[in-house]
Amino acid sequence: MTFRPDREIFVGSLHFHAETITGRLRELAYLNKNVKIIFVNTLTNETETFHFTGGVVAFVEKLNHLKTPLHKPLYGFNQRDDCEVELALQYNDGYQETLFAYANNIHTIDGGTHVSGFRTALTRVLNNYARKNSLLKEKDPNFSGDDVREGLTVVLSVKLPNPQFESQTKVKLRNMEIDGLVNSIVGEAMNDFLEEHPAVSKKIIEKALTAARARAAARKAVELERKSALESSSLPGKLADCHSKDPADSELFLVEGDSAGGSAKKARNSRFQAVLPLRGVVLNVERARLDKILSNIEIASMIRAIGVGITTTAVPTNGNGNGEESENEEAADTFNIEKRRYDRIIIMTDADVDGAHIRTLLLTLFFRYMQPLVEHGHIFIAQPPLFGVKQGKTVRYAMTEGELEEIMEEFKGKRVQVMRYKGLGEMDADELAETAMDPKTRRLVRVELEDAVAADEIFNILMGDAVAPRREFIERYASVANNLDI
């Protein structure tokens, strides 16, 4: 099959992103282990082959290769009523649940009935096994879904003859019969795995017990934080809110430091721009449990200001964030994208290494716990300049040293003043408004999620516990790094 885009329909740029195409082809090769896909980029004369004989097991191993797995992956496959269910899962020593779910090779980013069936089966089987083997005492409460999914990586693929999706974008599977089918097949596979691997089973149960005890030990504090951070109508005191109550017309600036926050409050248009200063370095959520995350003052302030709550899975599985859940599964997610108070959430940090670090910490938070905001294009990064070049009454701004050189060439022979901005707080309100906040003159970069697998990997490398992959990453890309203030 060959096609070319019709220019009468596709207006503007017709540039194809090779990374988007290869990401999808790689995904398809994992889901169909007998298929070899060869991608030829005629623009660069590069060829890439995708063929994974391990299928979804290789997919899970790829997702976990920067973590410390607790066991070899569990693999399950069964076919009933013209439907196929295939899954691979593996626990690691981390705290995040990473789930990739597919229906007929379509990535159902909002999950659906196949995911609810899986989650119900997992919780049920692990509770039954723990009770049967006296790993859960009679007085102990059952594990919650959160407890048994901590550190779990899953790839779940179903194939069915008449799929029903929530919308044209096919983000969520609706076939009710799939819930029970997946529940049954996963339950059998998981039960067999536990019985056949008692040493591994004990590790999994111990991990769930640790998660449960950690939550119980901090339950009172967490419940208070949940109430204030996720349910309270009161907003954080340091938030300078906008006058508009229409989310479509409103934007929130997350600003590094009180000094920069003060400048931003003076520079903003208070009709539609809100400012929330963040004090200190934001908690690295990649290395923290949910109870610690919710008790962090800065993160709790952001959750309350944004208004959408959180999702406790790396890839959300509760639909479009409307709070839906399986009747048999305890809901952990509180995320509801319709409750967002701002349509644009803009990260605004200093144009230096510390600012880049804080920006990455915030992006980790959004990717892990508010991912639909990224998927639906609500997260932006402000682009404050590094330099200001003044010649007479004319001021030009440069984002990089390269841009600075170009401006200096234009002003060649003229007396100019070059200003190096070390932080947002050094800019006066007019400069900050013109360069980073005024929609007519600012530069914004929209954060997009083209390849969730690649994004998961890069956050593991940059923010995870393993030092060796991070060192390798730095060594590999050190030669192309620029604008380092060292």
N, C-alpha and C positions, 0 to 999 in steps of 0.2 A: 504494500500500500504506500503510495506516494502522495504528498499533498503540498500545496503552497498556499500561504495565507492570502486571502482576497483583500487587496488594498482598499476596496470600496467599503469593506466591513471593518478591517483592522486598521484604524487610523493611527497616525503617529509612528513611533519606532517599531520596527518588526525584528528587533534584535532578539535572538534566542540565547538563553543562558545555559551554557553547557553543563554547569554544576547542577541545575535543576533537572535536566534530562538524565544525566548520569546517576543522580540520586534516586530517581524513580526506577531506572533500569536495574540498578543494584538491588533495590527493594524487591523487584519482580523476580530477580534471579534467586534471592534468598527464599521467596515464597514458592518457587517452582524449581526444585532442586535438579530436575532432569533437563532444564532448559539452559542453553548457552546463548547469551546475548552479546553481540559485538557492536560497539559504538564507534563509528568513524567520523571524526570531526574534520571535514574537508577544508575548513578555514585554517586549521593549525597543522593539518596532516598527522594528527594524533589518533591512535586507535586504542580502545580500552575494551577488554573482554570481561564479562561477568558470568561466572559459573561457580556455584557453591554446592558441592555434592552433599554437604551436611544439612542443607536447607535451613529450616527455622532453628535448628540446634546451632548451626554456624552463626546465625543471626544473633542469638542470645549470647554466644561466646564473644562475638564482636562487641556487643553492648557492654559486656562485663570485663573486657580485656584490660581495662585500667583499674579494675577493682580486685578485691580478694574474694574469689568464690568460695562458698562453703562446701560445695559438692559438684559432681559432674551434672550436666543438665538432665532434667527429666524430659523425656519425649513421649508424646501421646498422639495416636492417630486412630480414628474410627469412622465408619461410614454407616449411617442409618437413614432410612426414609429418603434416599436420594440426596442426602446432605453429608458433607465431609467436615470433620472437626480435627484440626491439627494444632498442637501447641508444643512449646518448649518453655521450660521455666528453670530458673536457677537463683538461689539465694546468694547474696554477697554480704560482706561485713559492714555495709553502709546503712543509711537510714531512709533512702529514697525508694519509692516504688516506681519502676519504669515499665510501662505497659504499652505495647504496640498491637493494635487490634485491626483485623482486616476481614472484609466480607467480599468474596469473589475478587480477591486481589486489590480491592479498593481500601485505602487507609481510612478507617472510620475514626477520625480524630476525636469525635465526641462519644465514642463507644456504642452502647446500645444493648440489645437483649443478649447477645453473645457474651458481652463483658459482665453483665449482671449475673448470668448463669455461672460463669467462671468464678466470680468473687464469692458467690453464695456457696458453691461447692468447696472452695478452698477453706473458707472459715469453718464450715460444717465438719469436713474430714479431719482437719487438724485438731479441732476441739474433741471430736470422738476419739481420735488416736491418743491424745494426751490423757483423756479420762480413762480409757481402757488400760493404758500402761502406767497409771498412777503418777503421771508427770504433772497433772493438775490435781491438786488435793480436793477433797470433797468441799471444803470451805472456800476454795478459790472460785472466783467468777469465771465464766467462759471468756476465751479470747475474743476481742473485738476484731473487726475487719482491719483496723489500723495496726493492731498487734501482729497479725499473721502476714501482713503485706510489707512490713518494714524490711528494706533491703532486698526486695523481690524484683527480679527482672523477668518479664513474660513477653512472648510473642504468641498471639492467638490468631489463627486463621480459619475461617469457616467458608465453605462453598455450598451454595444452595441454588435450586432452580428458579425460584421466584422471589428475589430479594426485594424488600420494601424499605425504602430509606426515608428519613425525615424530610429531606429537601432535595432540590436539584443538585446541590453540591455533595450529596451522599455522605454526610459526615456522621450519620448515626443510623444503625440498623434497627428496624422496628418489628421484624418477624417474631411474634410471641412464641411460636413453637420452638424457636432456637434457644430460648432461655432454658427450658427444661432439658432439651437435648444436650446442650453444652454442660449443664449442671450434672447430668447423669454420666456423660463420657469423662469429664474431668474428674468427677468424684471417684469413678472406678480406677482411672489411671493414677490419681494421687494416692488412693488407698493402697493399691498394689505397690507403688514406689515406696511408701512408708514401711510396709510390711517386709519388703525385700531388702531394705537398707536401714536397719535399726540404728546404726551409728550415726548416719546422716540425719535420720528422723529426730534423734535426740538433739543434734545441733540445731535443727530448725525449731523444735519446741523450746529449747533453751533460749534461742534468740527471741521468740515470741514472748517467753516469760520475762526476759530482760526488758523488752519493750513495754509489757504490761505493768511491770513493777515500777519502771521509770515514770509511767503516766500516773500510776496510783500514788507514788510518792509526792508528785507535784500536782495532783488532781485539783486541790482546792485553789491553788494559785492559777492553774491553767483555766479553770472554770471562770474565775474572776476576769482573767485576761480575755477569754473568749467573749464574755458578756460585754466588756468594755470595748474590745477591739472589733468584734464582728457584729454585735447586735445593738450597741448603744447608738442613739441618735446624736449624742454629744460629739462634737468635733474636737480634735486636739487643740490645746490652747495656743500653740505657736503657729497654727495655720492662719494665714491671712487669706480668708476666703473671698471669692468674687461675688458681685451683686447678682449676677445672672443665676437663675435656678434651672436653666435649660442645659442639660449635659451636652447637647449637640453644639452649643455656642460657648462652651466653657473649656478651659485648659488649666492643668495643674503643673507648676514647676517644682520639681524636687531639687533643692539647691544645697550645695555643699557648704556647710558652715553658717554660723549666725551672721558673720560679717557680710558674706555674699548674699545671705538672705535679706539683710537690711537694705542692701543696694537694689536687690530684685524687687522688693516691696515698693521702693520709690520709683523704679523704672517701669513697673507693670501698668497695664490698663485695668483698673480695678473692676471695670464693668464685667469682664469675662475671664480675667487671669487671676488665679490663686497661687500663692507661694507657700511652700512648706520647707523651712530650713531643717537640715539634718545635721545633728551634732556628732562629730567624731566619725570613726570608721564604722560602717554598717556591718552587722553580724554576717558572717559567711554561712549562709543557710545550707551549703553543700556538706558541711561538717557538723550540723546540729540537728537534734531531735525537735519535733514540733512543739513540745512544751517549752523548750528554751527559746524557740523562735517567737512564739506568741508572747512570752514574757519580756521580750526585748522592747524597750520603750520606743525606739525609732521605728521599728517594724510595725508595732501596734499602732503608732500614729499614722503611718502610711496606709495601713489597712482601713482604719477608721475614716481617713480623709478620702480615699478612693471609693470606698463604699461597696465593693463587689464581694468582699470576703476572700476566702482562699479555697483552692482545691488541693487535696493532699496526695494526688498522684501526679507523676511527671507528665503523663499524657492524660488529660481530663476524660473521665468516663461518665459524667452525669449530664449528658446532653449538652444543650447550649448554655449550661450554667443556671438552669431554672430550679435546681434543687431536687430533681427527680431521683428516685432510688428504687432498688428492688425491694419488694415487700419482705423478703427473707434476709436482707443485708442491712446492717446498721450503717447509716450514712455518716461518712466522715467529712465529706465536702460541704462547705457552706457557700460555695461560689455561685454568684448570680450576676452575669454580665449586664443584665438589664438594670441593675441597681447602681451602675457606675454614675458618679457625680460629675465626671469630666470625660469629654470625648477624646481629648489629647492629654496624655501624661508625659511630660517633658523632663528628661534627666538633664540637669545643667550643672556641670562640675568644672573645676579649673582645667585649663588646657595644659596639664602637666602629668607626670607619672602618678602622683597621688590622686589626681582627679580621674585618671583612667582606671585606677584600682577601684575607687568608689563606684564608678560607672559600671564596672564589671560585676561588682558585688550586687548592685541593684538589678542588673540584667539577670543574674543568677536567681534572685528572688522572684522576678517576674516569670522566668522560664519554668522554675520548679513549682511555684505555688499560684501563679496567676496567668498561666500560659495562654488562655483564650484572649487575653488583652493583647498579647503579641500576635496571635493568629489573625485577629480581626483588625490589626493595624492601628491600635490605640497608643502604642509606645513610641516615643520619639527621643532623639538625642540632640540637644542644642549644640551649636558650633561656635562658641565664643572665640574671638581671634587671639592669636599669640602676640601680634604686633599691631601697632598703630603708627602710621606715617603721616606726619603733619607738614604741609607746605602752605604757608600763608594761612588762609582760612579753610583750606581743603584738607580733609582727613580721609585717608584710605586705610583699609584694614587687611591684614594678611593672616591666613590660617596656618601657613607653613613658611619655612625659610625660603622655599622656592617662590612662593607668591611674593614674599618680601623683596627678593631680588628683582622680580619683574616690575614691581612698583618703583623700586629704586632706579631701574633703567628708564622708566617713564619720566621720573623726576631728575634725571641726570643733569648735572650742572647747576641745579637749583639747591638753595639752602633748605634742608629738611630736618625735622626732628623725629627720631625713631623712638617709640615707646614700647617696651617689652612688658606685657602684662603677666605678672607672676600669679595672679589670682583674680577671680571675679570681684572680690572686695576692693581691688585697686581701681576698678573702673567706676567713673561717676555714673549717675542714673541715666543721663542722656546717651553715654557711650554704650552702656549695657542694653538699653532699650533698642538702640539702632542696630546693634550687632547680633543680639541674641533673643530679643523678646518681641519687637515690633513685627507683626506678620508681613508687613510690606518690605522690610529690609533684612530680616534675619535669615539665617541658614538653619534648616532642620534636616535631620536624617531620620526617616522612618525605619524602625526596627522590623525586619521581616523574618519569617521562619520558613525557609525554603526546604530544608532537610533536617527533620527532627533528630534523626540518628546522628548526623554530623554535629548538630548543636549539643546533643547529649554528651558526645565524646569530648568536645572542646571544653565544656564546663567541667567535666571530670578531670581533664588535664590541668586546666588553669586553677580550679578551686578545690579539687579533691585532696585526699590525704597522701597519695603517692607522689613522692618527690622526683623519682627518676624520669617519668614521662614529661614532667614540667621542665626539668633541666634539658632534656632532649629537644623539647619544643623551643626553648630559648636559644639553644645552640644552633638549631636548624634555621631559625628566622632572624638571628641577631644581625646578619649582614644586610637585611632589608629594612630594619627598624630605623625610624627617623624621628626627629623632634624630641629626642631624649634629653631631659634637663639634668644631665649629670656632668 
